[in-house]
Amino acid sequence: MFFLRIKARNASSSLLSLCVLPAFLETVRMLLLVFAPYKIKNLLSDKDAISKLSRSRVVYKFSSAGCSGCYVGETNRHLATRAREHLASDKNSDIFQHINGSEACTSLCFSILDTASTSFQLKIRETLHIGWEKPSLNKQVNHVNLTLSL
């Protein structure tokens, strides 16, 4: 049971006190869902879905196929481009050094954890996911100072 109290501004006493039952609140919520205005364009899309590897500005996770090693990173470019670099050409990459040609890792080992609309948001989200996932392959060598200006 909930009590709803309505007060006027600068008034010392309540104008109206109502006892609201949870069943009544659930009924109101259901009515709002049923009679909410829907447009067909919100239900259908005329755009093709973008494949996982074609997405950009993503926080991604690499999970090694043969062991429990994982890596969390971010990229502004297509995920496929960054995955290809990790797997084949970026010799300084923690992923490249981990697999060292011994595992059959492909772009299927990469998954998207999060997306962002700006590079700043991307860095913040990467930091959060590294804290949550605690990946074994991430080694922080340097850092970028971010400043907040209002």
Summary of the structure (lengths in Angstrom):
residues: 150
radius of gyration: 24.9
end to end distance: 43.5
largest distance: 75.6
contacts: 325
relative contact order: 0.15
helix: 37%
strand: 19%
